[in-house]
Amino acid sequence: MSKKVLIPIEYTFITQRTIEYALSLAQQDDYEIYLFRVANPKVVGRSVRRDTLSNALERAMDSMDRLLMRAIVEVSKEGELDLAQVGAIHKRFSVGDLVTEILKMAGNISSDMILMGVPSREDPDYEKGQYNFTGSAIGDLVDKAPCSVYVRKTFDETFILL
Amino acid sequence: MSEQTICYFCGFSSDKLFKVVTKLSKTLDTSTFAYRVACPKCIEEKDLQENIVGDA
């Protein structure tokens, strides 16, 4: 039976690096990858334009595809990546509290591990504030997660098991 | 690397072809990808510059 890896998605470089790692993992063993984007309910529907839930869903799916595509291109450049071996990669989208939604999804898919990329302080994404994976959110997640949570920071190639 | 000499998209035969990553499935919730060989013209038309992996 294949192992399920859940990757909460933020539009940061370190998330792309995390997907790259998951892809190389999926090549070596039987892994199913789940990309999961959680949108903040305050952001969805707030815009003056008709920014409905379905718009938010489509935007999230497109962004996840672009991130995934960039990760595949990067892994392919490093060496030969056999895409047939990797197979289907699932995408999921939800609106709500970040930690609650990740926990719900991890339970729903019976996730074996959660892989997260978190920007370090030196990361340009950190300065831009384009992330929601704060220390308290990760701490909360680690406490309640039904599986292992691996966190990777920018400029550090190792994943820390929490 | 593939030894194909024909563009997957237009069938154009050229000695200058690139290996690109393309999305296969059109469903919202699942993505599968494959490598294709494409000519510079199709790469420009289909906006695949970012998807180039290397020379075919």
Backbone of each chain as ProteinMPNN parsed JSONL, in Angstrom:
{"seq_chain_A": "MSKKVLIPIEYTFITQRTIEYALSLAQQDDYEIYLFRVANPKVVGRSVRRDTLSNALERAMDSMDRLLMRAIVEVSKEGELDLAQVGAIHKRFSVGDLVTEILKMAGNISSDMILMGVPSREDPDYEKGQYNFTGSAIGDLVDKAPCSVYVRKTFDETFILL", "coords_chain_A": {"N_chain_A": [[0.834, -1.203, 0.0], [0.478, 2.214, -0.805], [2.299, 4.995, 0.587], [1.102, 7.967, 2.077], [1.709, 11.321, 1.463], [1.318, 14.427, 2.792], [1.339, 17.71, 1.716], [1.182, 20.831, 2.831], [0.43, 23.817, 1.159], [2.142, 26.787, 0.403], [2.73, 29.812, -1.357], [5.629, 29.865, -1.778], [9.234, 29.782, -2.149], [10.448, 27.797, -0.66], [8.417, 25.961, -0.319], [8.235, 24.971, -2.883], [10.715, 23.684, -2.982], [10.215, 21.709, -1.131], [8.29, 20.195, -2.424], [9.868, 19.266, -4.482], [11.557, 17.569, -3.067], [9.679, 15.674, -2.221], [8.962, 14.601, -4.659], [11.307, 13.29, -5.465], [11.326, 11.414, -3.513], [9.005, 9.996, -4.092], [9.787, 8.759, -6.346], [11.526, 6.807, -5.57], [10.131, 5.137, -3.896], [6.843, 3.795, -3.123], [4.795, 6.291, -3.118], [2.102, 8.492, -2.465], [1.284, 11.736, -3.404], [-0.099, 14.519, -1.851], [-1.097, 17.67, -2.465], [-1.938, 20.502, -0.677], [-3.896, 23.265, -0.303], [-4.756, 25.818, 1.842], [-7.112, 28.308, 2.159], [-7.555, 31.54, 3.518], [-10.535, 32.377, 5.166], [-11.202, 35.025, 5.405], [-10.043, 36.273, 3.292], [-11.097, 35.121, 0.965], [-13.706, 36.072, -1.06], [-13.712, 38.666, -0.21], [-12.816, 40.532, -1.944], [-13.653, 43.164, -4.254], [-14.281, 42.48, -6.821], [-15.955, 39.729, -8.463], [-15.158, 37.583, -6.553], [-15.499, 34.65, -6.018], [-15.988, 31.528, -4.264], [-15.509, 29.467, -6.065], [-13.853, 30.721, -7.876], [-11.643, 31.181, -6.264], [-10.938, 28.572, -5.766], [-10.221, 27.652, -8.334], [-8.073, 29.339, -8.87], [-6.297, 28.555, -6.873], [-5.836, 25.881, -7.613], [-4.591, 26.233, -10.092], [-2.303, 27.662, -9.321], [-1.076, 25.755, -7.723], [-0.496, 23.828, -9.622], [1.346, 25.228, -11.183], [3.434, 25.568, -9.378], [4.08, 22.926, -8.902], [4.846, 22.131, -11.451], [7.134, 23.704, -11.795], [8.712, 22.56, -9.82], [9.002, 19.951, -10.826], [10.433, 20.501, -13.16], [12.812, 21.488, -12.06], [13.765, 19.246, -10.606], [14.087, 17.497, -12.713], [16.139, 18.698, -14.115], [18.298, 18.278, -12.48], [18.721, 15.534, -12.532], [17.76, 12.422, -14.053], [14.374, 12.218, -14.036], [11.799, 9.996, -13.559], [8.768, 10.325, -14.692], [6.604, 8.647, -15.009], [6.869, 6.901, -12.998], [6.288, 8.407, -10.789], [3.618, 9.17, -11.127], [0.138, 9.96, -10.472], [-0.609, 13.058, -8.93], [-2.208, 14.404, -6.237], [-4.482, 17.14, -5.687], [-5.73, 19.332, -3.281], [-8.144, 21.564, -1.871], [-9.106, 23.972, 0.509], [-11.112, 26.05, 2.645], [-10.583, 27.918, 5.523], [-9.53, 27.674, 8.989], [-6.046, 27.381, 9.189], [-4.502, 25.326, 10.616], [-6.535, 23.61, 11.613], [-7.763, 22.76, 9.237], [-5.662, 21.434, 7.949], [-5.221, 19.35, 9.726], [-7.678, 18.045, 9.572], [-7.643, 17.216, 6.9], [-5.38, 15.555, 6.907], [-6.334, 13.49, 8.495], [-8.52, 12.629, 6.936], [-7.38, 11.588, 4.57], [-5.835, 9.649, 5.599], [-3.116, 10.236, 6.158], [0.41, 9.559, 5.998], [2.609, 11.066, 6.497], [3.373, 14.525, 7.114], [4.666, 17.014, 5.182], [6.429, 19.989, 5.423], [7.365, 23.178, 4.247], [9.098, 25.827, 5.52], [9.747, 29.273, 5.533], [12.949, 30.635, 6.351], [14.332, 33.275, 8.43], [16.098, 34.689, 6.85], [15.174, 34.349, 4.354], [13.824, 35.719, 1.343], [11.06, 35.46, 1.001], [10.166, 35.46, 3.578], [10.508, 38.034, 4.435], [8.718, 39.302, 2.766], [6.448, 38.468, 3.85], [4.873, 36.427, 2.933], [3.654, 34.063, 4.009], [2.019, 31.681, 6.12], [2.686, 29.807, 7.912], [3.377, 29.956, 10.833], [5.337, 29.871, 13.907], [3.643, 29.175, 16.058], [1.49, 28.009, 14.747], [2.678, 25.768, 13.601], [3.567, 24.445, 15.873], [1.132, 23.817, 17.102], [0.095, 22.126, 15.177], [1.922, 20.002, 15.2], [1.475, 19.007, 17.755], [-1.129, 17.967, 17.573], [-1.288, 16.404, 15.276], [-2.084, 13.401, 13.421], [-0.021, 11.971, 12.429], [3.523, 11.79, 11.499], [5.287, 14.904, 11.443], [7.186, 16.69, 9.257], [9.477, 19.26, 9.052], [10.956, 21.699, 7.021], [13.422, 24.126, 6.643], [14.359, 27.144, 4.896], [17.528, 27.23, 3.222], [18.479, 25.128, 4.652], [19.128, 21.858, 4.292], [18.105, 19.693, 5.57], [15.374, 17.79, 6.847], [13.394, 18.327, 9.645], [12.206, 16.206, 12.048], [9.26, 16.484, 13.765]], "CA_chain_A": [[0.0, 0.0, 0.0], [1.327, 3.398, -0.926], [2.301, 5.936, 1.704], [0.527, 9.246, 1.656], [2.435, 12.499, 1.944], [0.512, 15.65, 2.679], [2.178, 18.922, 1.686], [0.435, 22.099, 2.853], [1.044, 24.681, 0.149], [2.2, 28.247, 0.406], [3.394, 30.152, -2.61], [6.992, 30.278, -1.448], [10.268, 28.964, -2.768], [10.727, 26.626, 0.177], [7.37, 24.974, -0.621], [8.649, 24.323, -4.132], [11.807, 22.762, -2.636], [9.603, 20.584, -0.422], [7.667, 19.351, -3.453], [10.975, 18.61, -5.18], [11.977, 16.462, -2.21], [8.619, 14.661, -2.251], [9.016, 13.96, -5.975], [12.395, 12.309, -5.476], [10.883, 10.35, -2.603], [7.992, 9.226, -4.81], [10.466, 7.968, -7.378], [12.218, 5.664, -4.962], [9.206, 4.236, -3.217], [5.443, 3.994, -3.496], [4.228, 7.402, -2.357], [1.09, 9.337, -3.1], [1.509, 13.101, -2.931], [-1.283, 15.374, -1.763], [-0.822, 19.091, -2.263], [-3.132, 21.013, -0.009], [-3.886, 24.714, -0.104], [-5.823, 26.326, 2.715], [-7.303, 29.756, 1.991], [-8.107, 32.243, 4.664], [-11.915, 32.776, 4.845], [-11.308, 36.492, 5.354], [-9.573, 36.726, 1.99], [-12.031, 34.662, -0.063], [-14.966, 36.793, -1.103], [-13.603, 40.029, 0.276], [-12.509, 41.415, -3.056], [-14.814, 43.806, -4.876], [-14.637, 41.681, -7.99], [-16.715, 38.541, -8.08], [-14.159, 36.614, -6.126], [-16.279, 33.612, -5.347], [-15.262, 30.352, -3.809], [-15.025, 28.691, -7.21], [-12.695, 31.437, -8.413], [-10.527, 30.924, -5.358], [-10.566, 27.176, -5.99], [-9.498, 27.533, -9.599], [-6.782, 30.024, -8.73], [-5.432, 27.72, -6.041], [-5.45, 24.705, -8.401], [-3.629, 26.713, -11.094], [-1.047, 28.006, -8.648], [-0.444, 24.509, -7.286], [0.054, 23.21, -10.837], [2.546, 25.961, -11.587], [4.453, 25.229, -8.387], [4.418, 21.531, -9.163], [5.553, 22.106, -12.729], [8.476, 24.254, -11.567], [9.449, 21.565, -9.037], [9.35, 18.855, -11.742], [11.497, 20.992, -14.05], [14.057, 21.563, -11.285], [14.254, 17.884, -10.319], [14.496, 16.921, -13.998], [17.428, 19.278, -14.505], [19.345, 17.685, -11.64], [18.958, 14.166, -12.971], [16.632, 11.876, -14.803], [13.186, 11.949, -13.223], [10.849, 9.175, -14.303], [7.437, 10.816, -14.301], [5.661, 7.524, -14.966], [7.054, 6.306, -11.672], [5.652, 9.289, -9.805], [2.174, 9.006, -11.311], [-0.789, 11.051, -10.19], [-0.405, 13.864, -7.73], [-3.523, 14.956, -5.923], [-4.541, 18.51, -5.165], [-6.915, 19.589, -2.46], [-8.287, 22.963, -1.499], [-10.094, 24.176, 1.559], [-11.141, 27.396, 3.23], [-10.798, 27.855, 6.964], [-8.341, 27.827, 9.819], [-4.945, 26.615, 8.612], [-4.162, 24.115, 11.366], [-7.707, 22.727, 11.654], [-7.987, 22.166, 7.913], [-4.585, 20.472, 7.683], [-5.477, 18.18, 10.573], [-8.838, 17.341, 9.005], [-7.219, 16.564, 5.669], [-4.465, 14.457, 7.265], [-7.194, 12.402, 8.96], [-9.362, 12.154, 5.827], [-6.644, 10.776, 3.594], [-4.962, 8.78, 6.403], [-1.762, 10.641, 5.783], [1.521, 8.937, 6.726], [3.466, 12.154, 6.973], [3.114, 15.879, 6.627], [5.926, 17.693, 4.86], [6.189, 21.432, 5.354], [8.491, 24.072, 3.992], [8.883, 27.084, 6.247], [10.838, 30.199, 5.233], [13.791, 31.154, 7.436], [14.324, 34.747, 8.518], [16.93, 35.257, 5.774], [14.473, 34.088, 3.094], [13.055, 36.875, 0.852], [9.627, 35.211, 1.218], [9.874, 35.787, 4.97], [10.386, 39.494, 4.506], [7.489, 39.7, 2.071], [5.327, 38.05, 4.689], [3.999, 35.55, 2.157], [3.543, 32.74, 4.607], [1.137, 31.59, 7.29], [3.175, 28.747, 8.786], [4.099, 30.568, 11.948], [5.784, 28.932, 14.924], [2.529, 28.665, 16.865], [0.678, 27.128, 13.895], [3.401, 24.491, 13.462], [3.531, 23.81, 17.194], [-0.228, 23.302, 17.244], [-0.034, 21.024, 14.227], [2.736, 18.881, 15.679], [0.811, 18.474, 18.944], [-2.387, 17.271, 17.3], [-1.274, 15.641, 14.018], [-2.179, 11.949, 13.578], [1.151, 11.352, 11.802], [4.755, 12.578, 11.669], [5.347, 16.194, 10.747], [8.567, 17.046, 8.929], [9.568, 20.672, 8.696], [12.225, 22.057, 6.405], [13.582, 25.583, 6.544], [15.198, 27.591, 3.792], [18.979, 27.135, 3.387], [18.82, 23.961, 5.446], [18.694, 20.74, 3.446], [17.572, 18.591, 6.345], [14.016, 17.882, 7.381], [13.382, 18.056, 11.088], [11.005, 15.478, 12.458], [8.721, 17.072, 14.993]], "C_chain_A": [[0.874, 1.261, 0.0], [1.203, 4.312, 0.299], [1.806, 7.288, 1.208], [1.255, 10.417, 2.304], [1.563, 13.725, 1.726], [1.444, 16.865, 2.724], [1.288, 20.159, 1.693], [1.182, 23.121, 1.99], [0.973, 26.161, 0.524], [2.96, 28.611, -0.855], [4.777, 30.718, -2.327], [7.979, 29.321, -2.103], [10.515, 27.691, -1.965], [9.64, 25.55, -0.007], [7.722, 24.23, -1.906], [9.76, 23.308, -3.856], [11.255, 21.523, -1.926], [8.942, 19.626, -1.414], [8.753, 18.592, -4.224], [11.445, 17.388, -4.381], [10.954, 15.317, -2.271], [8.637, 13.897, -3.587], [10.139, 12.919, -6.024], [12.078, 11.137, -4.567], [9.928, 9.401, -3.337], [8.599, 8.372, -5.91], [11.051, 6.696, -6.818], [11.254, 4.647, -4.37], [7.776, 4.585, -3.624], [4.803, 5.068, -2.614], [3.123, 8.08, -3.159], [1.274, 10.734, -2.526], [0.193, 13.885, -2.952], [-0.842, 16.814, -1.513], [-2.091, 19.717, -1.708], [-2.996, 22.509, 0.273], [-5.068, 25.116, 0.787], [-5.915, 27.838, 2.525], [-7.942, 30.33, 3.243], [-9.53, 32.711, 4.331], [-12.089, 34.287, 4.747], [-10.918, 37.017, 3.978], [-10.557, 36.336, 0.887], [-13.319, 35.473, 0.025], [-14.888, 38.239, -0.653], [-13.423, 41.03, -0.872], [-13.785, 41.981, -3.678], [-15.269, 43.03, -6.103], [-15.368, 40.416, -7.531], [-15.757, 37.411, -7.706], [-14.848, 35.519, -5.309], [-15.382, 32.459, -4.932], [-14.701, 29.565, -4.99], [-13.848, 29.379, -7.888], [-11.455, 31.135, -7.581], [-10.008, 29.499, -5.564], [-9.732, 27.042, -7.261], [-8.129, 28.183, -9.538], [-5.797, 29.159, -7.942], [-4.934, 26.508, -6.835], [-4.395, 25.076, -9.444], [-2.272, 26.989, -10.463], [-0.314, 26.749, -8.205], [0.181, 23.797, -8.477], [1.346, 23.891, -11.26], [3.727, 25.627, -10.668], [5.007, 23.821, -8.635], [5.26, 21.405, -10.43], [6.984, 22.607, -12.542], [9.34, 23.246, -10.799], [9.895, 20.414, -9.938], [10.505, 19.272, -12.646], [12.83, 21.018, -13.297], [14.635, 20.179, -11.008], [14.765, 17.237, -11.605], [15.861, 17.434, -14.429], [18.58, 18.632, -13.731], [19.71, 16.277, -12.09], [17.737, 13.665, -13.7], [15.481, 11.55, -13.844], [12.206, 11.151, -14.07], [9.436, 9.543, -13.853], [6.414, 9.696, -14.197], [5.697, 6.86, -13.593], [6.307, 7.11, -10.604], [4.132, 9.213, -9.906], [1.36, 10.218, -10.925], [-0.436, 11.769, -8.89], [-1.725, 14.575, -7.455], [-3.424, 16.383, -5.412], [-5.834, 18.675, -4.386], [-6.935, 21.06, -2.05], [-9.358, 23.101, -0.429], [-10.02, 25.622, 2.059], [-11.388, 27.245, 4.726], [-9.52, 28.082, 7.73], [-7.258, 26.858, 9.345], [-4.711, 25.27, 9.311], [-5.327, 23.118, 11.358], [-7.89, 22.011, 10.317], [-6.909, 21.138, 7.574], [-4.82, 19.187, 8.481], [-6.634, 17.348, 10.019], [-8.427, 16.556, 7.76], [-6.304, 15.374, 5.955], [-5.267, 13.238, 7.738], [-7.979, 11.789, 7.811], [-8.613, 11.225, 4.878], [-5.776, 9.724, 4.287], [-3.506, 9.01, 6.043], [-0.703, 9.95, 6.637], [2.517, 9.977, 7.213], [3.047, 13.485, 6.367], [4.471, 16.531, 6.383], [5.654, 19.177, 4.724], [7.471, 22.195, 5.075], [8.209, 25.411, 4.65], [10.039, 28.047, 5.955], [11.612, 30.626, 6.473], [13.739, 32.683, 7.42], [15.081, 35.398, 7.364], [16.239, 35.127, 4.419], [13.699, 35.335, 2.637], [11.545, 36.714, 1.054], [9.205, 35.577, 2.644], [9.635, 37.287, 5.108], [9.098, 39.987, 3.86], [6.254, 39.322, 2.886], [4.364, 37.116, 3.972], [3.923, 34.145, 2.757], [2.611, 32.804, 5.814], [1.625, 30.56, 8.298], [4.025, 29.361, 9.893], [4.479, 29.5, 12.971], [4.631, 28.335, 15.71], [1.654, 27.715, 16.058], [1.35, 25.762, 13.775], [3.374, 23.718, 14.777], [2.192, 23.13, 17.439], [-0.424, 22.049, 16.388], [0.703, 19.78, 14.723], [2.059, 18.205, 16.868], [-0.355, 17.558, 18.588], [-2.358, 16.362, 16.081], [-1.328, 14.131, 14.264], [-0.977, 11.225, 12.977], [2.38, 12.221, 12.039], [4.68, 13.872, 10.884], [6.821, 16.525, 10.514], [8.591, 18.493, 8.463], [10.953, 20.96, 8.123], [12.286, 23.571, 6.269], [14.485, 25.93, 5.379], [16.667, 27.544, 4.19], [19.393, 25.972, 4.286], [18.247, 22.744, 4.723], [18.034, 19.612, 4.241], [16.115, 18.855, 6.761], [14.076, 17.547, 8.873], [12.072, 17.367, 11.426], [10.515, 16.05, 13.775], [7.615, 16.19, 15.545]], "O_chain_A": [[1.872, 1.345, 0.715], [0.158, 4.387, 0.946], [2.062, 7.688, 0.073], [1.394, 10.489, 3.525], [1.133, 14.013, 0.609], [2.235, 17.021, 3.655], [0.701, 20.502, 0.666], [2.4, 23.265, 2.084], [-0.071, 26.697, 0.898], [3.745, 27.811, -1.365], [5.059, 31.885, -2.596], [7.628, 28.226, -2.544], [10.763, 26.629, -2.537], [9.92, 24.359, 0.135], [7.532, 23.018, -2.007], [9.759, 22.211, -4.415], [11.772, 20.42, -2.103], [9.022, 18.407, -1.265], [8.577, 17.424, -4.572], [11.696, 16.321, -4.941], [11.323, 14.146, -2.361], [8.36, 12.698, -3.63], [9.961, 11.82, -6.549], [12.504, 10.009, -4.815], [10.028, 8.18, -3.222], [8.005, 7.388, -6.35], [11.079, 5.654, -7.474], [11.531, 3.448, -4.35], [7.536, 5.538, -4.366], [4.332, 4.788, -1.512], [3.213, 8.217, -4.379], [1.404, 10.902, -1.314], [-0.522, 13.9, -3.954], [-0.278, 17.125, -0.463], [-3.187, 19.482, -2.218], [-2.098, 22.946, 0.993], [-6.221, 24.789, 0.505], [-4.934, 28.559, 2.703], [-8.749, 29.69, 3.917], [-9.724, 33.377, 3.314], [-13.007, 34.772, 4.087], [-11.394, 38.066, 3.545], [-10.822, 37.126, -0.02], [-13.943, 35.542, 1.084], [-15.882, 38.962, -0.707], [-13.818, 42.192, -0.784], [-14.847, 41.361, -3.633], [-16.461, 42.929, -6.392], [-15.383, 40.091, -6.344], [-15.581, 36.437, -8.439], [-14.776, 35.487, -4.08], [-14.184, 32.433, -5.217], [-13.579, 29.061, -4.94], [-12.952, 28.717, -8.413], [-10.375, 30.871, -8.109], [-8.802, 29.253, -5.539], [-8.678, 26.406, -7.266], [-7.151, 27.661, -10.075], [-4.623, 29.048, -8.296], [-3.761, 26.146, -6.748], [-3.432, 24.34, -9.657], [-1.231, 26.604, -10.995], [0.911, 26.672, -8.293], [1.264, 23.224, -8.361], [2.314, 23.235, -11.644], [4.856, 25.433, -11.119], [6.213, 23.576, -8.583], [6.248, 20.673, -10.471], [7.93, 22.015, -13.061], [10.529, 23.091, -11.077], [11.03, 19.949, -9.834], [11.438, 18.502, -12.873], [13.859, 20.614, -13.84], [15.838, 19.958, -11.153], [15.76, 16.514, -11.587], [16.646, 16.704, -15.033], [19.682, 18.464, -14.252], [20.874, 15.88, -12.032], [16.788, 14.413, -13.933], [15.615, 10.708, -12.957], [11.828, 11.574, -15.162], [8.975, 9.132, -12.788], [5.474, 9.772, -13.406], [4.697, 6.335, -13.103], [5.769, 6.553, -9.647], [3.439, 9.194, -8.888], [1.818, 11.356, -11.033], [-0.024, 11.159, -7.903], [-2.281, 15.253, -8.319], [-2.436, 16.782, -4.796], [-6.894, 18.207, -4.801], [-5.895, 21.703, -1.905], [-10.386, 22.425, -0.467], [-9.007, 26.305, 1.91], [-12.296, 26.526, 5.143], [-8.546, 28.614, 7.198], [-7.516, 25.674, 9.128], [-4.722, 24.216, 8.674], [-5.127, 21.926, 11.125], [-8.139, 20.806, 10.275], [-7.201, 20.097, 6.984], [-4.638, 18.082, 7.97], [-6.58, 16.118, 9.999], [-8.805, 15.398, 7.584], [-6.43, 14.32, 5.333], [-4.923, 12.099, 7.421], [-8.094, 10.567, 7.718], [-9.145, 10.206, 4.44], [-5.055, 8.984, 3.617], [-2.778, 8.089, 5.674], [-0.884, 9.774, 7.841], [3.188, 9.78, 8.226], [2.464, 13.56, 5.286], [5.314, 16.587, 7.278], [4.75, 19.582, 3.993], [8.53, 21.877, 5.616], [7.196, 26.05, 4.366], [11.2, 27.669, 6.113], [11.026, 30.94, 7.51], [13.173, 33.292, 6.513], [14.758, 36.51, 6.947], [16.676, 35.733, 3.441], [12.994, 35.947, 3.439], [10.833, 37.698, 1.255], [8.058, 35.951, 2.893], [8.713, 37.742, 5.786], [8.471, 40.94, 4.321], [5.154, 39.809, 2.628], [3.194, 37.013, 4.339], [4.115, 33.155, 2.051], [2.446, 33.852, 6.439], [1.073, 30.437, 9.391], [5.253, 29.281, 9.867], [4.001, 28.367, 12.906], [4.625, 27.139, 16.001], [1.134, 26.736, 16.594], [0.687, 24.727, 13.839], [3.183, 22.502, 14.795], [2.136, 22.001, 17.927], [-1.022, 21.062, 16.817], [0.182, 18.666, 14.675], [2.066, 16.979, 16.978], [-0.552, 16.513, 19.209], [-3.31, 15.613, 15.861], [-0.7, 13.631, 15.197], [-0.918, 9.996, 13.012], [2.299, 13.26, 12.695], [4.09, 13.932, 9.805], [7.602, 16.624, 11.46], [7.82, 18.893, 7.59], [11.973, 20.529, 8.66], [11.328, 24.211, 5.837], [15.281, 25.106, 4.93], [17.015, 27.786, 5.346], [20.567, 25.861, 4.64], [17.033, 22.619, 4.563], [17.47, 18.685, 3.659], [15.707, 19.994, 6.988], [14.738, 16.595, 9.285], [10.986, 17.868, 11.134], [11.245, 16.098, 14.764], [7.029, 16.509, 16.579]]}, "seq_chain_B": "MSEQTICYFCGFSSDKLFKVVTKLSKTLDTSTFAYRVACPKCIEEKDLQENIVGDA", "coords_chain_B": {"N_chain_B": [[18.083, 11.166, -22.259], [15.554, 11.821, -24.731], [15.433, 10.551, -28.107], [13.891, 11.562, -30.019], [12.934, 13.299, -32.984], [10.929, 14.843, -33.793], [8.528, 17.375, -33.344], [6.218, 17.194, -30.721], [3.841, 18.582, -30.676], [3.323, 19.928, -33.168], [4.406, 18.333, -35.103], [6.555, 19.04, -36.524], [9.738, 18.637, -37.915], [12.941, 18.925, -36.651], [16.361, 19.862, -35.945], [16.749, 21.206, -33.706], [15.366, 20.766, -30.962], [13.452, 20.755, -27.917], [13.226, 19.316, -24.644], [10.338, 19.182, -22.806], [8.199, 19.684, -19.916], [4.915, 18.636, -19.644], [1.464, 19.031, -18.747], [-0.778, 16.357, -18.201], [-3.374, 15.409, -17.33], [-6.654, 16.826, -17.184], [-8.284, 17.254, -15.106], [-9.527, 18.843, -12.132], [-8.662, 18.051, -9.598], [-6.53, 16.27, -9.722], [-3.208, 15.843, -10.881], [-1.242, 14.816, -13.591], [1.861, 14.373, -15.18], [3.981, 14.624, -18.109], [6.905, 14.043, -20.137], [7.62, 15.838, -23.078], [8.586, 16.381, -26.499], [9.437, 19.377, -27.996], [9.253, 21.974, -30.514], [10.967, 25.151, -31.005], [9.083, 27.058, -31.904], [6.531, 26.119, -31.102], [6.966, 26.083, -28.383], [7.097, 28.775, -27.831], [4.54, 29.62, -28.698], [2.834, 28.144, -27.013], [3.631, 28.993, -24.601], [5.722, 27.742, -23.075], [8.202, 28.147, -22.038], [9.155, 28.158, -19.402], [8.954, 25.526, -18.806], [10.913, 24.029, -19.907], [13.207, 21.403, -19.874], [15.574, 20.518, -20.907], [17.79, 19.946, -23.747], [16.435, 18.021, -26.447]], "CA_chain_B": [[17.329, 12.084, -23.119], [14.855, 11.194, -25.839], [16.085, 10.778, -29.387], [12.861, 11.97, -30.967], [13.324, 14.48, -33.756], [9.703, 15.48, -34.277], [7.816, 18.108, -32.302], [4.998, 16.493, -30.302], [2.655, 19.423, -30.877], [3.019, 20.26, -34.571], [4.956, 17.33, -36.001], [7.665, 19.663, -37.251], [10.999, 17.957, -37.67], [14.019, 19.909, -36.557], [17.472, 19.369, -35.128], [16.767, 22.0, -32.471], [14.148, 20.483, -30.199], [13.657, 20.796, -26.473], [12.416, 18.422, -23.821], [9.535, 19.996, -21.887], [7.242, 18.988, -19.049], [3.545, 19.085, -19.914], [0.426, 18.443, -17.887], [-1.592, 15.408, -18.962], [-4.788, 15.344, -16.944], [-7.317, 18.119, -17.153], [-9.185, 17.321, -13.96], [-9.124, 19.845, -11.15], [-8.066, 17.57, -8.35], [-5.351, 15.424, -9.903], [-2.304, 16.247, -11.956], [-0.184, 13.925, -14.03], [2.726, 15.091, -16.106], [4.812, 13.796, -18.984], [7.894, 14.777, -20.926], [7.349, 15.905, -24.513], [9.61, 17.066, -27.276], [8.755, 20.489, -28.663], [10.092, 22.877, -31.31], [10.972, 26.502, -30.431], [7.866, 27.789, -32.262], [5.44, 25.665, -30.221], [7.319, 26.514, -27.012], [6.706, 30.179, -27.719], [3.079, 29.714, -28.835], [2.152, 27.556, -25.861], [4.213, 29.589, -23.403], [6.324, 26.631, -22.338], [9.618, 28.466, -21.747], [9.497, 27.773, -18.022], [8.844, 24.076, -18.65], [12.003, 23.359, -20.615], [14.082, 20.641, -18.997], [16.875, 20.464, -21.576], [17.703, 19.638, -25.176], [15.905, 16.674, -26.716]], "C_chain_B": [[16.701, 11.333, -24.307], [15.58, 11.489, -27.152], [15.077, 11.159, -30.453], [13.303, 13.211, -31.719], [12.112, 15.202, -34.311], [9.001, 16.16, -33.107], [6.497, 17.399, -31.992], [3.749, 17.282, -30.688], [2.325, 19.663, -32.349], [3.588, 19.252, -35.565], [6.132, 17.837, -36.82], [8.974, 18.956, -36.888], [12.143, 18.963, -37.678], [15.164, 19.319, -35.752], [17.57, 20.154, -33.825], [15.445, 21.827, -31.725], [14.471, 20.462, -28.707], [12.749, 19.799, -25.772], [11.65, 19.298, -22.824], [8.616, 19.122, -21.026], [5.853, 19.522, -19.379], [2.566, 18.361, -18.991], [-0.451, 17.525, -18.732], [-3.074, 15.491, -18.609], [-5.392, 16.743, -16.863], [-8.261, 18.253, -15.95], [-8.639, 18.305, -12.923], [-8.302, 19.253, -10.009], [-6.815, 16.71, -8.51], [-4.499, 15.918, -11.055], [-1.36, 15.115, -12.302], [0.584, 14.64, -15.129], [3.513, 14.121, -16.969], [5.837, 14.68, -19.669], [7.467, 14.738, -22.383], [8.509, 16.605, -25.199], [8.92, 18.17, -28.074], [9.747, 21.372, -29.429], [10.007, 24.294, -30.71], [9.679, 27.277, -30.714], [6.708, 27.415, -31.327], [5.699, 26.083, -28.774], [6.885, 27.958, -26.806], [5.185, 30.326, -27.741], [2.357, 29.228, -27.584], [2.728, 28.036, -24.535], [4.839, 28.525, -22.492], [7.78, 26.894, -21.93], [10.046, 27.978, -20.359], [9.544, 26.264, -17.841], [9.972, 23.3, -19.321], [12.946, 22.687, -19.617], [15.497, 20.586, -19.589], [16.693, 20.21, -23.054], [17.189, 18.22, -25.365], [16.986, 15.825, -27.363]], "O_chain_B": [[17.25, 10.35, -24.806], [16.243, 12.516, -27.301], [15.367, 11.09, -31.647], [13.971, 14.078, -31.156], [12.233, 16.061, -35.185], [8.892, 15.594, -32.019], [5.748, 17.046, -32.904], [2.713, 16.692, -30.993], [1.156, 19.604, -32.733], [3.277, 19.319, -36.754], [6.637, 17.141, -37.7], [9.269, 18.715, -35.717], [12.282, 19.754, -38.611], [14.967, 18.39, -34.969], [18.365, 19.819, -32.947], [14.532, 22.643, -31.849], [15.599, 20.191, -28.296], [11.656, 19.483, -26.243], [12.259, 20.069, -22.082], [8.307, 17.982, -21.373], [5.642, 20.735, -19.391], [2.811, 17.246, -18.53], [-0.825, 17.877, -19.851], [-3.923, 15.626, -19.489], [-4.714, 17.71, -16.516], [-8.953, 19.261, -15.808], [-7.435, 18.556, -12.858], [-7.363, 19.879, -9.518], [-6.115, 16.452, -7.531], [-5.016, 16.359, -12.082], [-0.744, 14.52, -11.418], [0.02, 15.411, -15.905], [3.692, 12.955, -16.617], [5.669, 15.895, -19.77], [7.001, 13.706, -22.867], [9.297, 17.315, -24.575], [7.925, 17.916, -28.753], [10.911, 21.501, -29.051], [9.062, 24.593, -29.98], [9.226, 28.058, -29.877], [5.997, 28.287, -30.827], [4.767, 26.399, -28.034], [6.372, 28.322, -25.747], [4.606, 31.047, -26.929], [1.379, 29.837, -27.15], [2.354, 27.541, -23.472], [4.523, 28.432, -21.306], [8.496, 25.977, -21.527], [11.148, 27.459, -20.176], [10.096, 25.766, -16.859], [9.986, 22.069, -19.307], [13.415, 23.302, -18.66], [16.487, 20.605, -18.858], [15.573, 20.252, -23.563], [17.464, 17.331, -24.559], [16.751, 14.657, -27.672]]}, "name": "protein", "num_of_chains": 2, "seq": "MSKKVLIPIEYTFITQRTIEYALSLAQQDDYEIYLFRVANPKVVGRSVRRDTLSNALERAMDSMDRLLMRAIVEVSKEGELDLAQVGAIHKRFSVGDLVTEILKMAGNISSDMILMGVPSREDPDYEKGQYNFTGSAIGDLVDKAPCSVYVRKTFDETFILLMSEQTICYFCGFSSDKLFKVVTKLSKTLDTSTFAYRVACPKCIEEKDLQENIVGDA"}
